[in-house]
Every structure is written in C-alpha cells, then in structure tokens.
Amino acid sequence: MGDSTYTVIGPAPEVEPDHPLLGPQVGHIIEGLPTAVFAIEPLTALDDPHPDFRLIAANALHLGRTGLAAQVGLPFSAWAGPELIATLATNYRWAIHHAQQIRYDEFLQLPAGPAWWRTHLTPLFVGGRCARLIGSTAIFTAEREAHQALAEAHRALAKTTDALERLAGTDDLTELPNRRALLRQLAAAHAHFERSGAPYTLAILDIDRFKQINDSEGHAAGDATLQHLADGIRAQLRPSDMGARLGGDEFALLFPNTQLKGAQVAIRRLRAAYLGPNARGSTLSAGVAQARRGDTADQTLRRADHALYRAKANRIGQTISATGEHAGPLLSATVHTPRPAQPTTPDPSDPSE
C-alpha cells in the first residue's frame, strides 16, 4: 500500500441533520446508484492518534467486489489490520480536514483479494462537523485493463457525483429542491440581477391550518397535503422558475426575470389549483418580494418572509407584497385579495405566459 495523490473535485457539502444520506435509509438510497458505493461514519476525533471509522452501509456492487458484507456495522478496528486502517484513515482524514471531495487511487488488501481502487470520497458536514463520508469506487485488476477501467470509472463516478448532489439538494418527502438548493439558486439570481438589472421575485408560501390537519387527521394526511402542494408547484410553474420546500409547511417560489405583478399572477394560479378535496380545507398564504438595488439576497428573503408574517396576521388565504424604498425591520404592505383573472394584454414578465 502506497501514499495516495489527491485530485480535488470540489468543496464538501454542508447538509441538514435530517438529510437522507445521514439517516437509516442510506443503505436503500445507495443501492440504486450506478457504482460501488459505501457510507462511513467517523468514530474518533480528527486528531486522535488511533483513528477509527465504521462501515455504515454499502451497496451490493461494493460488497461483491470487496467481500466486506460481514463487516457492515462494525468499527474498522474490529476487522482491519493496523496498516489497512492507517491507509484508509489517511485518505478520510485528508478529505475531512480540507472539507473537500477528492479522488484518489490506492492499492488495498481486502477480504475479496488485493486490487487497485479508484475512490471518489465526499464528506458530508453538519454544523461544521463531518457526520458521514460517502465513497464511490471502481476497481482495476491488471495493467492492460487500467486505461479502460479508469475511463469507465470517470464516467460512473461523474454519474454518482451528480446523483449525490441531487440528493443533497432535494427534499425527501416532496422531491422538490430543499432550502439548501433554494439559497444557492437565490444567490445566483441575485448576482445576475446585480450584473444585468434583470428583476427576480421571491415568494414564501405557508399552508393555513396545517397543524389542524396533522392534529385531526394524522401526519399521513399532513404529508399528503404537502405532496399535493408540491405537485401543484411542479404543474403551475414555468421551467425557469423554482419551487422549493423550506421545511415544515413552508415553501418558496423563485421567479427569475419576473417582476412583482407576474409573480402575483402565478401565485393566484397556484392557489386556485391547490384548492379542492386534497387541500383538506386548508388555504395558502404568501409573502412576495421583488429584488431591489442595494439589498442582498438574504434581505430579499427576509422581506418576503416578513410579508408572509403580515399575511398570516392579517387574514389567511392572502398574498402580501413587501414594499418600501429601503429594506428595514418593518415594511409596509399592499394586500392582494385573490380574484378571478380578467383577460389582459400578455405581460412578457408574467409566468402564466
């Protein structure tokens, strides 16, 4: 076993504590990925002189190639020799210390036999601490197979990286983008706005009486209501728009290249599609904010969130738009009561077009 040379792929992601790759379903998730994939949990501090890790899960492809089926759930110290632990720990600790996704080649003596491996390692951080490492591997056993195996490994690892990135940015229940993905897209939209002046509008939605649904009909009914809204968001928004679940019964809608009026039309359309038996008597309240010069993306988000608070305090089932010349802790608001749409001249910034 020799030293590894690392290729840095990109920064390691910071994820929420309830991310699916951190939960007990990680084995089920990685089973469907196209390469040999494993999940590792650090058991010791980064500077511990006797590092140890646990193999949390691995898919069938990885277990078949490594012969590690009996080692799943066990600390490395229970089955691996000192030399193997030192090699693996060196690679894992480097990725954790530098908070980077890395790719490297290594020669390992595993239960299935000796082999050269190419590994793509992704640390997952929660609150600045590495909670888990996800690895994707490819094996090549002979010199004449090396070039072909490496080319195949690059392609497979790229697919796995894309799949992991989608998982990190996806809400498990609704399959909409999550808060992390929304904030990333919001930052990009704001940067584009500052460069070009092209407007964008952000809306935050809340399901009225959602707690009542959970309390009276159970959490399964609450989950079904959330999924009903997510289906409506997917059906009603343009391909260029983004709908995301922020958490609980709170959702966000991002409308690039769209002014306030166009976003309000889209929200009225979404609200009309949402109402019905699947809404279980609930309605939607919304706060809307259009980007303004001098504001940050976070200020736009806070303006929309404050407008939602005003909508909920005023009367449920309304859309309130944040207004004013300068962002501040308290913003004036204009109430837009939902009404049937009237025929108008098409507006190029209107998401309904």
C-alpha positions as semicolon CSV with decimal commas, in nm:
position;residue;x (nm);y (nm);z (nm)
1;M;0,000;0,000;0,000
2;G;0,142;0,335;-0,103
3;D;0,065;0,700;-0,050
4;S;-0,227;0,848;-0,242
5;T;-0,223;1,159;-0,457
6;Y;-0,548;1,350;-0,430
7;T;-0,745;1,524;-0,702
8;V;-0,979;1,782;-0,551
9;I;-1,326;1,765;-0,707
10;G;-1,492;2,047;-0,512
11;P;-1,597;2,159;-0,165
12;A;-1,767;1,909;0,063
13;P;-2,137;1,986;0,110
14;E;-2,292;2,117;0,431
15;V;-2,623;1,932;0,479
16;E;-2,917;1,942;0,717
17;P;-2,923;1,694;1,010
18;D;-3,223;1,515;0,856
19;H;-3,054;1,464;0,519
20;P;-3,147;1,117;0,386
21;L;-2,783;1,013;0,347
22;L;-2,738;1,061;0,723
23;G;-3,039;0,852;0,821
24;P;-3,105;0,481;0,848
25;Q;-3,231;0,469;0,489
26;V;-2,884;0,540;0,347
27;G;-2,839;0,172;0,252
28;H;-3,159;0,176;0,049
29;I;-3,060;0,501;-0,125
30;I;-2,711;0,395;-0,232
31;E;-2,836;0,055;-0,352
32;G;-2,987;0,230;-0,654
33;L;-2,669;0,417;-0,754
34;P;-2,475;0,302;-1,064
35;T;-2,136;0,238;-0,899
36;A;-1,996;0,057;-0,597
37;V;-2,087;0,293;-0,310
38;F;-2,025;0,284;0,065
39;A;-2,104;0,503;0,367
40;I;-1,854;0,561;0,650
41;E;-1,906;0,717;0,995
42;P;-1,609;0,874;1,181
43;L;-1,580;0,734;1,535
44;T;-1,286;0,939;1,663
45;A;-1,173;1,300;1,658
46;L;-0,972;1,420;1,360
47;D;-0,651;1,443;1,564
48;D;-0,694;1,115;1,755
49;P;-0,371;0,911;1,736
50;H;-0,578;0,594;1,697
51;P;-0,835;0,682;1,429
52;D;-1,136;0,459;1,380
53;F;-1,435;0,455;1,147
54;R;-1,745;0,241;1,099
55;L;-1,875;0,098;0,772
56;I;-2,240;0,206;0,796
57;A;-2,367;0,070;0,464
58;A;-2,257;-0,044;0,119
59;N;-2,450;-0,145;-0,190
60;A;-2,439;-0,496;-0,336
61;L;-2,191;-0,397;-0,607
62;H;-1,941;-0,271;-0,348
63;L;-1,988;-0,567;-0,114
64;G;-1,941;-0,811;-0,401
65;R;-1,612;-0,653;-0,505
66;T;-1,467;-0,606;-0,155
67;G;-1,603;-0,907;0,035
68;L;-1,699;-0,677;0,324
69;A;-2,058;-0,794;0,379
70;A;-1,976;-0,929;0,726
71;Q;-1,805;-0,602;0,825
72;V;-2,107;-0,371;0,771
73;G;-2,191;-0,201;1,101
74;L;-1,855;-0,279;1,260
75;P;-1,570;-0,042;1,353
76;F;-1,262;-0,080;1,136
77;S;-1,067;-0,172;1,450
78;A;-1,278;-0,489;1,483
79;W;-1,173;-0,637;1,150
80;A;-0,894;-0,441;0,977
81;G;-0,522;-0,458;1,048
82;P;-0,318;-0,151;1,152
83;E;-0,172;-0,098;0,803
84;L;-0,512;-0,102;0,631
85;I;-0,664;0,131;0,893
86;A;-0,372;0,372;0,854
87;T;-0,413;0,383;0,475
88;L;-0,788;0,438;0,486
89;A;-0,769;0,688;0,772
90;T;-0,507;0,896;0,589
91;N;-0,741;0,942;0,293
92;Y;-1,054;1,003;0,500
93;R;-0,883;1,249;0,734
94;W;-0,739;1,449;0,445
95;A;-1,086;1,494;0,292
96;I;-1,235;1,589;0,631
97;H;-0,954;1,827;0,731
98;H;-0,969;2,013;0,397
99;A;-1,351;1,982;0,367
100;Q;-1,314;1,868;0,007
101;Q;-1,449;1,600;-0,222
102;I;-1,145;1,410;-0,352
103;R;-1,050;1,137;-0,597
104;Y;-0,750;0,908;-0,547
105;D;-0,605;0,568;-0,638
106;E;-0,494;0,313;-0,378
107;F;-0,390;-0,050;-0,353
108;L;-0,582;-0,238;-0,083
109;Q;-0,576;-0,592;0,053
110;L;-0,944;-0,661;0,131
111;P;-1,128;-0,988;0,207
112;A;-1,209;-1,036;-0,163
113;G;-0,841;-1,006;-0,252
114;P;-0,578;-0,744;-0,345
115;A;-0,671;-0,480;-0,602
116;W;-0,614;-0,127;-0,718
117;W;-0,907;0,102;-0,644
118;R;-1,007;0,445;-0,767
119;T;-1,218;0,616;-0,500
120;H;-1,428;0,933;-0,507
121;L;-1,487;1,045;-0,147
122;T;-1,747;1,302;-0,035
123;P;-1,755;1,414;0,331
124;L;-2,096;1,536;0,449
125;F;-2,082;1,812;0,711
126;V;-2,350;1,914;0,963
127;G;-2,280;2,233;1,154
128;G;-1,913;2,224;1,055
129;R;-1,860;1,864;1,173
130;C;-1,814;1,568;0,940
131;A;-2,107;1,337;1,009
132;R;-2,052;1,085;0,731
133;L;-1,837;1,006;0,428
134;I;-1,986;0,870;0,106
135;G;-1,746;0,687;-0,122
136;S;-1,780;0,560;-0,477
137;T;-1,523;0,312;-0,605
138;A;-1,406;0,143;-0,922
139;I;-1,157;-0,143;-0,941
140;F;-0,895;-0,244;-1,200
141;T;-0,700;-0,565;-1,151
142;A;-0,447;-0,580;-1,436
143;E;-0,223;-0,329;-1,614
144;R;-0,379;-0,396;-1,955
145;E;-0,723;-0,316;-1,812
146;A;-0,618;0,002;-1,635
147;H;-0,692;0,260;-1,907
148;Q;-1,033;0,116;-1,989
149;A;-1,124;0,078;-1,623
150;L;-1,018;0,432;-1,541
151;A;-1,223;0,575;-1,828
152;E;-1,527;0,379;-1,713
153;A;-1,462;0,486;-1,355
154;H;-1,457;0,853;-1,452
155;R;-1,794;0,821;-1,624
156;A;-1,952;0,622;-1,341
157;L;-1,812;0,848;-1,071
158;A;-1,945;1,155;-1,254
159;K;-2,293;0,998;-1,253
160;T;-2,265;0,914;-0,886
161;T;-2,145;1,266;-0,801
162;D;-2,444;1,411;-0,985
163;A;-2,678;1,174;-0,802
164;L;-2,532;1,264;-0,462
165;E;-2,557;1,635;-0,543
166;R;-2,924;1,594;-0,635
167;L;-2,987;1,408;-0,309
168;A;-2,814;1,679;-0,107
169;G;-3,041;1,941;-0,263
170;T;-3,371;1,750;-0,262
171;D;-3,646;1,733;-0,001
172;D;-3,711;1,368;0,079
173;L;-4,091;1,391;0,115
174;T;-4,193;1,617;-0,172
175;E;-3,894;1,560;-0,403
176;L;-3,877;1,936;-0,454
177;P;-3,549;2,123;-0,409
178;N;-3,476;2,187;-0,042
179;R;-3,369;2,503;0,144
180;R;-3,003;2,448;0,059
181;A;-3,079;2,432;-0,313
182;L;-3,312;2,733;-0,294
183;L;-3,050;2,951;-0,122
184;R;-2,792;2,855;-0,383
185;Q;-3,029;2,944;-0,670
186;L;-3,137;3,264;-0,495
187;A;-2,774;3,375;-0,467
188;A;-2,725;3,310;-0,840
189;A;-3,042;3,503;-0,929
190;H;-2,933;3,797;-0,714
191;A;-2,586;3,803;-0,867
192;H;-2,745;3,807;-1,215
193;F;-2,976;4,089;-1,103
194;E;-2,681;4,296;-0,981
195;R;-2,491;4,243;-1,308
196;S;-2,774;4,287;-1,557
197;G;-3,062;4,454;-1,374
198;A;-3,291;4,167;-1,476
199;P;-3,552;4,150;-1,198
200;Y;-3,644;3,847;-0,995
201;T;-3,920;3,794;-0,741
202;L;-3,926;3,561;-0,440
203;A;-4,240;3,430;-0,270
204;I;-4,272;3,236;0,056
205;L;-4,586;3,023;0,097
206;D;-4,742;2,873;0,406
207;I;-5,029;2,624;0,432
208;D;-5,301;2,771;0,653
209;R;-5,449;2,534;0,915
210;F;-5,176;2,276;0,851
211;K;-5,137;2,194;1,220
212;Q;-5,510;2,130;1,237
213;I;-5,476;1,870;0,958
214;N;-5,197;1,692;1,144
215;D;-5,385;1,702;1,474
216;S;-5,725;1,590;1,343
217;E;-5,635;1,356;1,054
218;G;-5,282;1,242;1,139
219;H;-4,937;1,301;0,997
220;A;-5,002;1,084;0,692
221;A;-5,275;1,328;0,589
222;G;-5,037;1,618;0,656
223;D;-4,772;1,456;0,437
224;A;-5,029;1,402;0,161
225;T;-5,124;1,771;0,179
226;L;-4,759;1,874;0,143
227;Q;-4,723;1,644;-0,157
228;H;-5,041;1,788;-0,310
229;L;-4,894;2,139;-0,291
230;A;-4,562;2,015;-0,434
231;D;-4,749;1,859;-0,729
232;G;-4,923;2,190;-0,788
233;I;-4,594;2,379;-0,781
234;R;-4,444;2,143;-1,038
235;A;-4,751;2,174;-1,262
236;Q;-4,803;2,550;-1,241
237;L;-4,453;2,699;-1,254
238;R;-4,251;2,762;-1,568
239;P;-3,937;2,553;-1,633
240;S;-3,724;2,858;-1,550
241;D;-3,894;2,907;-1,209
242;M;-3,801;2,718;-0,893
243;G;-4,025;2,582;-0,620
244;A;-3,866;2,452;-0,301
245;R;-3,972;2,322;0,038
246;L;-3,801;2,523;0,312
247;G;-3,922;2,297;0,592
248;G;-4,246;2,207;0,766
249;D;-4,536;2,357;0,570
250;E;-4,329;2,646;0,432
251;F;-4,238;2,664;0,063
252;A;-4,056;2,916;-0,155
253;L;-4,108;3,016;-0,519
254;L;-3,829;3,189;-0,713
255;F;-3,926;3,369;-1,034
256;P;-3,620;3,477;-1,241
257;N;-3,661;3,765;-1,486
258;T;-4,001;3,839;-1,333
259;Q;-4,147;4,147;-1,172
260;L;-4,387;4,152;-0,877
261;K;-4,703;4,155;-1,088
262;G;-4,607;3,842;-1,279
263;A;-4,529;3,652;-0,957
264;Q;-4,865;3,753;-0,809
265;V;-5,045;3,612;-1,113
266;A;-4,854;3,283;-1,079
267;I;-4,942;3,259;-0,709
268;R;-5,313;3,319;-0,778
269;R;-5,299;3,041;-1,035
270;L;-5,123;2,805;-0,792
271;R;-5,372;2,886;-0,515
272;A;-5,667;2,807;-0,745
273;A;-5,509;2,473;-0,842
274;Y;-5,439;2,388;-0,478
275;L;-5,795;2,431;-0,350
276;G;-6,013;2,120;-0,351
277;P;-6,052;1,791;-0,163
278;N;-5,677;1,723;-0,149
279;A;-5,623;2,054;0,033
280;R;-5,832;1,916;0,324
281;G;-5,989;2,255;0,396
282;S;-5,657;2,443;0,401
283;T;-5,562;2,752;0,203
284;L;-5,236;2,923;0,111
285;S;-5,090;3,248;0,242
286;A;-4,795;3,411;0,067
287;G;-4,542;3,689;0,112
288;V;-4,377;3,826;-0,202
289;A;-4,072;4,048;-0,252
290;Q;-3,910;4,176;-0,570
291;A;-3,533;4,225;-0,568
292;R;-3,418;4,585;-0,514
293;R;-3,091;4,766;-0,573
294;G;-2,886;4,789;-0,257
295;D;-3,042;4,481;-0,097
296;T;-2,871;4,146;-0,054
297;A;-3,027;3,812;-0,142
298;D;-3,079;3,750;0,230
299;Q;-3,264;4,081;0,263
300;T;-3,495;3,982;-0,022
301;L;-3,564;3,656;0,159
302;R;-3,634;3,837;0,486
303;R;-3,865;4,085;0,314
304;A;-4,068;3,801;0,164
305;D;-4,075;3,620;0,498
306;H;-4,191;3,934;0,678
307;A;-4,463;3,986;0,416
308;L;-4,583;3,630;0,480
309;Y;-4,597;3,705;0,852
310;R;-4,815;4,010;0,775
311;A;-5,040;3,798;0,553
312;K;-5,090;3,536;0,825
313;A;-5,156;3,802;1,089
314;N;-5,399;3,994;0,868
315;R;-5,617;3,715;0,728
316;I;-5,537;3,368;0,594
317;G;-5,551;3,292;0,224
318;Q;-5,391;3,621;0,113
319;T;-5,083;3,739;-0,071
320;I;-4,900;4,040;0,071
321;S;-4,618;4,211;-0,118
322;A;-4,328;4,379;0,061
323;T;-4,288;4,744;-0,047
324;G;-4,083;5,048;0,051
325;E;-3,776;5,231;-0,070
326;H;-3,531;5,065;0,171
327;A;-3,528;4,725;0,342
328;G;-3,588;4,754;0,716
329;P;-3,720;4,556;1,009
330;L;-4,076;4,672;0,942
331;L;-4,207;4,708;0,588
332;S;-4,533;4,845;0,455
333;A;-4,752;4,605;0,262
334;T;-5,019;4,603;-0,003
335;V;-5,287;4,335;0,022
336;H;-5,382;4,147;-0,294
337;T;-5,708;3,958;-0,242
338;P;-5,741;3,657;-0,480
339;R;-5,994;3,717;-0,756
340;P;-6,078;3,557;-1,093
341;A;-5,825;3,654;-1,358
342;Q;-5,953;3,903;-1,620
343;P;-5,840;3,898;-1,986
344;T;-5,540;4,128;-2,024
345;T;-5,270;4,210;-2,273
346;P;-4,991;3,949;-2,233
347;D;-4,713;4,061;-2,000
348;P;-4,366;3,933;-2,104
349;S;-4,267;3,904;-1,735
350;D;-4,583;3,708;-1,644
351;P;-4,510;3,341;-1,559
352;S;-4,854;3,248;-1,690
353;E;-4,743;3,314;-2,046
